[in-house]
């Protein structure tokens, strides 16, 4: 349930300014506020996602992340002698 509430909050932050901009454009008869609101919403949502990722990610404490080694590029070793 916690992820659902965080996802909804980020979506509201992303879409909300665009919807407010659309309402302002309808009220004033302009076409500036809708795109400006959606751009602002994308910037705010990106900032919120980065902050959320930093909060939820475990600290690395200078250690590399435990990704698989790049040994997959090498062919498997064969037991046959080379001539």
Number of C-alpha atoms within 10 A of each C-alpha: 6 6 8 9 10 14 13 11 13 21 14 15 20 22 18 16 22 22 18 15 21 22 14 17 16 13 9 10 10 12 13 12 20 20 16 15 21 21 16 18 22 19 14 16 19 15 13 17 15 12 11 13 11 11 10 9 8 8 9 8 6 6 7 7 7 6 6 7 7 7 8 8 7 7 7 8 6 7 6 6 5 5 3
